[in-house]
Each structure stands twice: as C-alpha cells, then as structure tokens.
Amino acid sequence: MRETLRVESGAQESMTMKRMNAGQEAGNDAVRKLHQQAHFLARDIVCYRTGNGEVSRNLTAQNMRRLSDELEQCHHLLLNNMCNTLNMTSDTAHQKFVQIADEVFRDGVNWGRIVALFTFGGRLAQFCARNGMQHNVDDVEQWLGDYISGLSSWILKQGGWESFDNHFKDPSTRQKTGWWTGILLATVGIGTLATFVYKQC
C-alpha cells in the first residue's frame, strides 16, 4: 500500500514538473516570438525610412508605419534637428541611441513611447544613410530590435503585439479616441526624447 502511494505520489510530482516545464517552455516560446517580432518591425521601419528593401504587409508593421508617419508629420522639423544636434558619428551612434532609448522609457513603458522609439530609430537610420554612415543603417536596425526585445515582458503582459494592433486601430474605420490617445502618448515620448537631446548640447 505504501509502495503504491509512493508510486502515485511520484507520478503526481512528475506530472506537476511536466506541467511546470511545459509552462516555462510556452513562456520562453512566447518571449522568443516577441524578440523575432521586435527585430522584424525594426527591419521594416528602417527599410521604410531609407527606401532600401521591401516593406511588409503585416498588420502590425502597417500600423507602426502609419503611426510613425503621423509623428513625422507633426514633428518633422524637430526630428530633423534632433539628428543634426546629436553630432552623431559612427563611433558614438550606439551609445547615444541607448542613452536616448533609456531616457524615453525612464518613467515607464507604454505603446506611445514604443512608437516614439521606432519613429526615432527610423529617422536615425535615414540620417545615417544620407550622411555617409551607410554601414550604420544595419546597426540601427539591430539596436532598435534589441532594445524593443528588452521590453518583451511588458509587451507580453499587455497581450503581445495583437494588443498594439487593437489599441491603434485604423482611424478611418474605427473610433478615433484610442488612436489619438496613442498619438498623444507617442508625442509625449518624442518630447521626452527631444528634451534629452537638447540637454546634451
């Protein structure tokens, strides 16, 4: 009887461990997928801004480009001046990118700030392509993808990039409240970014 209980107990423990391992594997798979999506979106925005390569028809990529365009239209001169003001060189580009990204998310993460960083990353890649730093374009794509990958825990808690797509629905077919709230948050992110850049001057 005791032997039977030990066997049953061992079987229960084994099943529990399997469930735990399965849960961990599922969690790891979800995070790996988010890392892949982050780099995919980074590549897409860089291709879009530099004109090198094809852009994706993926819904999330389309939404990111559309939001980025909205910010570009509202803050075109500001974004231009920021890249010029940074006095960025090949040697300092990575350090300055990370400093700026850290500042954008210093007070926390939200979708608007993520959009702001993608917008800046795309513009920075464009700046590099136009100013004799073509070899840094791929670097910017990598830095942007890596940094957004570091936010995967937050993105996962929100429901993944599907949550982003639901939050930023196309305003031509959906109610505009959520869309413009997102644009406002992204604008705040751009403002934070600009303030930091000009403090470095």
Backbone bond lengths (Angstrom), bond angles and torsions (degrees), N, CA, C in turn:
res aa  C-N    CA-C-N  psi(-1)  N-CA   C-N-CA  omega(-1)  CA-C   N-CA-C  phi
1 M - - - 1.466 - - 1.520 110.36 -
2 R 1.360 114.24 -46.99 1.459 118.10 179.47 1.521 110.58 -63.62
3 E 1.350 114.89 -37.58 1.466 119.25 179.36 1.519 109.89 -62.76
4 T 1.339 115.25 -40.90 1.467 120.01 179.33 1.516 110.80 -62.77
5 L 1.347 115.97 -42.88 1.461 120.43 179.57 1.521 110.82 -62.39
6 R 1.353 115.64 -41.30 1.466 119.36 179.90 1.527 110.47 -63.26
7 V 1.337 115.37 -40.77 1.468 119.77 179.55 1.519 110.38 -64.16
8 E 1.370 115.43 -44.89 1.463 119.46 -179.90 1.521 110.74 -64.41
9 S 1.358 115.15 -41.14 1.462 119.56 178.81 1.518 110.74 -62.64
10 G 1.342 115.01 -42.90 1.463 119.09 178.70 1.514 111.36 -63.49
11 A 1.333 116.11 -38.79 1.466 120.09 179.33 1.520 110.68 -65.30
12 Q 1.359 116.37 -40.68 1.462 120.34 179.03 1.524 110.75 -64.06
13 E 1.357 114.97 -42.93 1.461 118.68 178.65 1.522 110.73 -62.98
14 S 1.351 115.01 -39.44 1.460 119.66 179.35 1.522 110.59 -63.03
15 M 1.347 116.36 -43.33 1.459 120.39 179.32 1.522 110.86 -64.89
16 T 1.344 115.95 -39.58 1.465 120.06 178.53 1.522 110.79 -62.16
17 M 1.333 115.91 -44.40 1.461 120.13 179.05 1.526 110.75 -63.21
18 K 1.324 116.13 -39.76 1.465 119.54 179.30 1.524 110.52 -63.03
19 R 1.346 115.52 -41.58 1.465 118.85 179.09 1.519 110.80 -64.78
20 M 1.338 115.77 -41.84 1.462 120.05 178.84 1.522 110.72 -62.84
21 N 1.332 115.58 -45.01 1.463 119.72 179.49 1.523 111.46 -64.31
22 A 1.342 115.14 -39.20 1.463 119.16 178.70 1.524 110.45 -64.24
23 G 1.350 115.30 -40.26 1.461 119.45 178.18 1.514 112.05 -64.15
24 Q 1.333 115.60 -41.51 1.462 120.03 178.66 1.522 111.21 -65.19
25 E 1.347 115.07 -41.35 1.462 119.06 179.61 1.523 110.71 -64.82
26 A 1.345 115.99 -40.42 1.462 119.78 178.35 1.521 110.45 -63.47
27 G 1.353 115.15 -41.69 1.458 119.46 177.87 1.508 111.75 -63.77
28 N 1.344 115.77 -43.06 1.464 119.98 178.44 1.524 111.30 -64.04
29 D 1.335 116.00 -39.82 1.465 120.10 178.21 1.521 110.75 -62.98
30 A 1.333 115.84 -40.36 1.465 120.14 179.71 1.519 110.96 -64.31
31 V 1.325 116.45 -42.23 1.465 120.55 179.17 1.521 110.52 -66.78
32 R 1.335 116.71 -42.10 1.472 119.93 177.91 1.526 110.95 -59.97
33 K 1.319 115.52 -39.91 1.464 119.70 178.70 1.525 110.71 -64.37
34 L 1.337 116.35 -40.22 1.468 120.03 178.33 1.524 111.16 -65.07
35 H 1.324 117.09 -37.54 1.467 120.65 176.18 1.529 110.17 -61.37
36 Q 1.321 115.70 -44.48 1.463 119.97 179.33 1.525 110.84 -62.91
37 Q 1.334 116.25 -41.50 1.461 120.27 179.86 1.523 111.18 -65.44
38 A 1.325 116.26 -38.54 1.468 120.10 179.66 1.520 110.63 -61.06
39 H 1.319 116.60 -45.61 1.469 120.20 -179.96 1.532 111.51 -70.71
40 F 1.316 116.31 -34.06 1.461 120.23 176.16 1.531 110.65 -62.74
41 L 1.326 117.08 -45.57 1.465 121.37 -179.84 1.525 111.37 -68.26
42 A 1.331 116.23 -36.32 1.470 119.83 177.09 1.526 110.21 -63.31
43 R 1.321 116.44 -44.16 1.469 120.37 178.89 1.528 110.44 -62.28
44 D 1.330 115.95 -40.30 1.459 120.17 -177.36 1.526 111.81 -65.38
45 I 1.337 117.48 -45.37 1.470 119.67 -177.62 1.521 110.79 -68.68
46 V 1.332 117.27 -33.68 1.467 120.57 177.91 1.531 110.00 -68.94
47 C 1.326 117.18 -43.96 1.471 120.31 176.20 1.523 110.76 -60.37
48 Y 1.314 115.98 -40.23 1.465 121.54 -178.43 1.521 111.47 -64.35
49 R 1.319 116.88 -44.52 1.464 120.59 -176.31 1.529 112.89 -78.03
50 T 1.309 117.30 -31.43 1.468 119.63 -177.82 1.526 112.35 -92.15
51 G 1.331 116.45 -18.13 1.459 120.01 -177.74 1.512 113.31 77.45
52 N 1.314 116.76 11.59 1.469 121.57 179.21 1.525 109.77 -104.89
53 G 1.314 116.42 110.50 1.455 119.89 -179.61 1.516 111.39 100.30
54 E 1.325 115.26 164.62 1.457 121.41 -178.62 1.525 110.51 -88.58
55 V 1.330 115.25 143.16 1.458 119.76 175.53 1.526 109.00 -88.65
56 S 1.319 115.05 159.83 1.456 121.24 -174.08 1.529 111.53 -89.52
57 R 1.338 114.97 153.09 1.467 121.16 173.19 1.525 110.87 -93.72
58 N 1.320 116.53 4.53 1.463 121.88 177.03 1.526 110.13 -58.24
59 L 1.332 117.19 138.15 1.462 121.87 -174.98 1.521 112.27 -59.17
60 T 1.331 117.27 -45.46 1.466 120.47 -179.06 1.517 110.86 -63.22
61 A 1.323 117.16 -42.05 1.466 121.05 178.39 1.523 110.55 -63.36
62 Q 1.324 116.93 -41.07 1.463 120.55 178.20 1.522 111.04 -63.02
63 N 1.324 116.43 -44.03 1.464 120.11 178.62 1.521 111.39 -62.81
64 M 1.336 116.69 -41.22 1.461 119.99 179.83 1.527 110.73 -64.21
65 R 1.316 117.16 -42.61 1.464 120.10 178.74 1.523 111.09 -64.56
66 R 1.323 116.61 -40.49 1.465 120.36 -179.16 1.528 110.71 -65.05
67 L 1.315 116.62 -43.98 1.465 120.35 177.70 1.522 111.18 -64.80
68 S 1.319 115.51 -41.11 1.458 120.04 178.28 1.526 110.70 -61.98
69 D 1.328 116.27 -39.95 1.468 120.04 176.99 1.525 111.35 -62.00
70 E 1.333 115.88 -40.26 1.470 119.81 178.26 1.528 110.51 -60.02
71 L 1.325 116.19 -44.67 1.465 119.95 179.23 1.521 111.15 -67.08
72 E 1.322 116.63 -39.25 1.464 120.85 178.38 1.529 110.42 -60.29
73 Q 1.317 116.48 -42.95 1.459 120.39 -179.52 1.525 111.50 -65.12
74 C 1.324 115.70 -39.18 1.473 119.99 -178.68 1.525 112.42 -76.39
75 H 1.335 116.75 -30.66 1.472 120.07 -170.14 1.529 112.21 -132.17
76 H 1.317 116.40 35.23 1.464 120.69 -176.04 1.527 112.05 -57.03
77 L 1.322 116.74 -51.84 1.468 120.56 -177.82 1.523 111.27 -65.59
78 L 1.320 115.98 -39.48 1.465 120.22 -179.96 1.524 110.81 -61.51
79 L 1.321 116.72 -45.80 1.463 120.53 -179.84 1.526 111.21 -65.15
80 N 1.321 116.27 -39.27 1.464 119.84 176.34 1.520 111.30 -61.14
81 N 1.320 115.38 -48.62 1.465 120.24 -177.75 1.519 111.78 -64.59
82 M 1.330 116.79 -35.10 1.460 120.11 -179.88 1.520 110.84 -61.66
83 C 1.329 116.74 -46.78 1.468 119.92 -179.33 1.522 110.83 -64.39
84 N 1.323 116.70 -39.14 1.465 119.88 178.81 1.522 111.45 -69.11
85 T 1.330 116.16 -39.72 1.462 121.14 -176.28 1.524 112.32 -67.73
86 L 1.327 116.94 -29.26 1.464 120.57 -177.56 1.525 112.95 -64.95
87 N 1.344 116.55 -18.61 1.470 120.11 -175.98 1.526 110.25 50.13
88 M 1.300 114.90 47.45 1.461 120.57 -173.34 1.525 111.75 -75.55
89 T 1.304 115.53 137.61 1.463 122.39 173.99 1.522 108.26 -124.91
90 S 1.305 116.32 171.54 1.469 120.08 178.85 1.527 111.68 -58.70
91 D 1.327 116.31 -33.73 1.465 120.62 -176.72 1.526 112.69 -76.29
92 T 1.338 116.77 -27.82 1.467 119.59 -174.58 1.524 113.25 -105.73
93 A 1.329 117.73 -7.09 1.463 121.15 -171.29 1.530 112.90 -58.57
94 H 1.321 117.24 -47.37 1.462 120.05 -176.21 1.527 111.39 -64.85
95 Q 1.311 116.65 -47.25 1.461 120.83 -179.09 1.522 110.84 -59.08
96 K 1.321 116.78 -44.21 1.460 119.98 -178.22 1.521 111.47 -69.42
97 F 1.327 117.15 -36.12 1.461 119.90 177.31 1.525 110.47 -61.26
98 V 1.319 116.75 -47.21 1.467 120.92 -178.94 1.526 110.77 -64.57
99 Q 1.326 117.70 -41.34 1.462 121.03 178.25 1.523 110.90 -59.63
100 I 1.319 115.74 -44.21 1.460 120.65 -179.40 1.526 110.53 -66.13
101 A 1.324 117.19 -45.23 1.463 120.90 179.53 1.529 110.87 -61.39
102 D 1.320 116.89 -43.36 1.469 120.63 178.07 1.525 110.93 -59.49
103 E 1.323 116.38 -39.14 1.462 120.28 -179.11 1.529 111.11 -68.41
104 V 1.318 116.91 -40.25 1.463 120.74 179.53 1.530 110.97 -58.62
105 F 1.339 116.57 -38.85 1.467 120.49 -175.57 1.531 112.82 -102.94
106 R 1.308 116.36 15.13 1.473 119.93 -176.59 1.527 111.56 -60.56
107 D 1.321 117.90 -37.10 1.461 121.37 -177.97 1.522 112.95 -97.86
108 G 1.315 117.04 12.68 1.454 119.82 178.23 1.516 112.31 125.34
109 V 1.322 114.63 175.34 1.468 121.79 -176.31 1.520 109.27 -112.16
110 N 1.315 117.01 138.10 1.459 122.42 165.83 1.523 107.99 -149.47
111 W 1.310 115.95 167.58 1.464 119.82 -176.77 1.517 111.69 -61.09
112 G 1.327 116.53 -37.23 1.458 119.66 -179.31 1.514 112.39 -60.68
113 R 1.313 116.92 -40.81 1.465 120.53 179.42 1.524 110.99 -69.61
114 I 1.324 116.20 -34.18 1.464 119.71 175.56 1.526 110.09 -63.38
115 V 1.326 116.54 -43.53 1.470 120.44 176.66 1.523 110.36 -61.59
116 A 1.329 116.53 -41.17 1.469 120.50 179.55 1.525 110.92 -60.04
117 L 1.336 117.29 -41.12 1.467 119.61 -179.42 1.529 111.00 -69.47
118 F 1.326 117.27 -39.84 1.464 119.50 175.71 1.530 110.65 -61.37
119 T 1.324 116.02 -40.56 1.465 119.89 179.53 1.517 110.77 -63.41
120 F 1.324 116.10 -45.22 1.460 119.82 178.65 1.527 110.96 -65.37
121 G 1.335 116.65 -42.51 1.459 119.96 179.48 1.521 111.95 -60.09
122 G 1.334 116.32 -42.38 1.452 120.23 177.61 1.512 112.22 -63.54
123 R 1.330 115.84 -42.74 1.461 119.69 179.14 1.531 111.12 -67.74
124 L 1.321 117.30 -37.28 1.462 120.89 178.78 1.529 110.82 -64.72
125 A 1.327 116.54 -41.34 1.467 120.27 177.02 1.527 110.41 -61.98
126 Q 1.316 115.73 -40.99 1.467 120.50 177.34 1.524 110.95 -62.86
127 F 1.321 116.26 -42.46 1.468 121.54 178.37 1.528 110.38 -60.68
128 C 1.329 116.56 -44.74 1.469 120.58 179.36 1.526 110.95 -62.01
129 A 1.334 116.21 -42.87 1.463 120.70 -178.32 1.522 111.54 -63.47
130 R 1.328 116.58 -31.91 1.467 120.69 -175.68 1.525 113.40 -92.42
131 N 1.318 116.51 -6.36 1.463 118.92 -174.21 1.528 112.87 -125.89
132 G 1.306 115.86 37.65 1.456 120.34 173.13 1.511 115.12 70.80
133 M 1.328 117.80 19.79 1.467 120.89 178.45 1.529 109.89 -121.21
134 Q 1.310 115.93 43.44 1.457 121.83 -176.38 1.527 111.74 -55.84
135 H 1.329 116.18 -35.46 1.470 119.49 -179.31 1.527 112.08 -66.51
136 N 1.340 117.32 -16.38 1.461 120.33 178.73 1.527 112.97 -86.57
137 V 1.330 116.99 -11.02 1.465 119.76 -178.23 1.526 110.67 -61.08
138 D 1.327 116.49 -48.02 1.470 119.97 177.79 1.525 111.03 -64.20
139 D 1.329 116.14 -32.58 1.468 119.89 177.91 1.526 110.63 -63.47
140 V 1.333 116.33 -44.94 1.468 120.48 179.90 1.524 110.05 -59.69
141 E 1.321 115.99 -42.68 1.467 120.36 177.10 1.528 110.90 -57.83
142 Q 1.327 116.21 -44.18 1.465 120.88 -179.80 1.519 111.18 -66.77
143 W 1.339 117.20 -44.48 1.467 120.61 -179.34 1.520 111.11 -62.11
144 L 1.329 115.57 -43.70 1.463 120.18 -179.72 1.524 110.62 -63.64
145 G 1.330 116.75 -46.65 1.458 120.27 178.61 1.515 112.48 -61.91
146 D 1.330 116.37 -41.44 1.468 120.68 179.10 1.527 111.09 -64.16
147 Y 1.334 116.11 -43.25 1.468 118.62 -175.84 1.531 110.41 -67.61
148 I 1.331 116.38 -44.43 1.461 119.35 179.00 1.528 110.47 -65.51
149 S 1.328 117.37 -33.80 1.472 120.49 175.25 1.523 110.81 -59.40
150 G 1.326 116.17 -34.19 1.458 120.86 178.39 1.514 113.51 -67.19
151 L 1.331 116.75 -13.14 1.466 121.59 177.97 1.529 111.47 -98.85
152 S 1.327 116.90 12.58 1.466 121.17 -173.11 1.525 113.36 -60.62
153 S 1.326 117.93 -35.56 1.472 120.09 179.69 1.523 110.30 -61.48
154 W 1.327 116.18 -43.87 1.470 120.28 178.56 1.522 110.16 -65.31
155 I 1.327 117.01 -46.07 1.465 121.01 -178.92 1.525 110.49 -60.77
156 L 1.333 116.65 -40.87 1.460 121.29 179.32 1.520 110.92 -62.93
157 K 1.327 117.18 -40.95 1.465 121.23 179.63 1.523 111.83 -64.84
158 Q 1.323 116.69 -28.88 1.467 120.19 179.45 1.525 112.58 -78.82
159 G 1.340 115.59 -13.67 1.457 119.41 -177.25 1.509 113.60 109.79
160 G 1.337 116.16 14.31 1.460 120.96 178.14 1.516 112.38 80.44
161 W 1.329 115.17 -171.60 1.464 120.30 -178.58 1.521 112.02 -68.49
162 E 1.341 117.52 -17.69 1.459 119.99 174.08 1.524 110.14 -61.55
163 S 1.331 116.27 -36.24 1.464 120.91 176.62 1.525 110.57 -64.09
164 F 1.326 116.27 -39.70 1.466 120.88 176.13 1.523 110.19 -59.21
165 D 1.332 116.35 -46.21 1.464 120.42 -179.45 1.525 111.46 -62.66
166 N 1.325 116.98 -38.65 1.463 120.38 178.30 1.526 111.59 -69.78
167 H 1.327 115.49 -35.09 1.467 120.68 -177.93 1.521 111.45 -70.97
168 F 1.331 116.18 -35.50 1.464 121.09 -176.25 1.521 110.67 -114.81
169 K 1.313 115.71 60.32 1.460 119.66 178.53 1.526 110.20 -69.05
170 D 1.320 115.00 152.94 1.460 121.35 179.94 1.527 109.32 -57.55
171 P 1.337 118.91 120.55 1.460 121.30 -176.55 1.520 113.40 -67.88
172 S 1.328 118.60 -15.13 1.462 120.59 179.85 1.526 111.63 -74.86
173 T 1.331 116.34 -20.33 1.461 119.84 -177.72 1.522 112.86 -122.47
174 R 1.338 117.25 -7.17 1.461 120.36 -176.81 1.519 109.82 -126.78
175 Q 1.316 114.50 171.01 1.453 118.52 174.21 1.515 109.45 -63.16
176 K 1.321 117.04 142.63 1.458 120.93 -171.45 1.526 113.67 -87.69
177 T 1.318 117.61 -8.56 1.465 119.46 -173.87 1.521 112.14 -56.89
178 G 1.334 117.08 -53.54 1.458 120.48 -178.48 1.510 112.48 -64.43
179 W 1.330 115.78 -37.98 1.466 120.86 179.72 1.515 110.76 -59.75
180 W 1.340 116.72 -52.07 1.465 119.34 -175.20 1.521 112.03 -73.21
181 T 1.329 116.71 -26.78 1.464 118.65 172.11 1.519 109.54 -63.03
182 G 1.337 115.65 -42.05 1.461 119.90 177.51 1.511 112.31 -63.97
183 I 1.324 116.87 -41.50 1.462 120.91 177.72 1.521 110.27 -61.94
184 L 1.335 116.25 -40.99 1.463 119.89 178.62 1.521 110.48 -61.49
185 L 1.328 117.31 -44.73 1.464 120.88 178.78 1.526 111.06 -62.56
186 A 1.328 116.08 -39.84 1.464 119.57 178.35 1.519 110.76 -66.60
187 T 1.324 116.53 -37.58 1.462 120.78 177.84 1.519 110.81 -63.52
188 V 1.328 116.13 -40.07 1.466 119.98 175.81 1.524 109.62 -61.12
189 G 1.339 116.35 -39.87 1.462 120.19 177.15 1.513 112.01 -61.78
190 I 1.330 116.94 -42.12 1.462 121.24 177.33 1.521 110.17 -64.49
191 G 1.336 116.46 -40.04 1.470 120.03 178.50 1.516 111.82 -62.80
192 T 1.326 116.69 -42.59 1.467 121.22 176.91 1.516 110.44 -60.90
193 L 1.317 115.43 -43.66 1.455 121.83 179.80 1.527 110.59 -61.84
194 A 1.337 116.11 -45.81 1.469 120.41 -178.67 1.523 111.45 -64.42
195 T 1.327 116.62 -41.73 1.462 120.48 179.22 1.520 110.73 -59.21
196 F 1.323 116.11 -43.82 1.463 120.30 179.46 1.527 111.02 -63.82
197 V 1.330 116.51 -44.26 1.466 120.48 -178.47 1.518 110.87 -59.69
198 Y 1.326 116.60 -46.58 1.461 119.10 -176.07 1.526 112.37 -71.80
199 K 1.316 117.41 -21.97 1.468 120.04 174.64 1.523 111.35 -70.41
200 Q 1.339 116.05 -22.83 1.460 119.91 -179.29 1.526 112.83 -78.83
201 C 1.332 115.69 -13.61 1.473 120.15 -176.41 1.521 111.63 -72.69
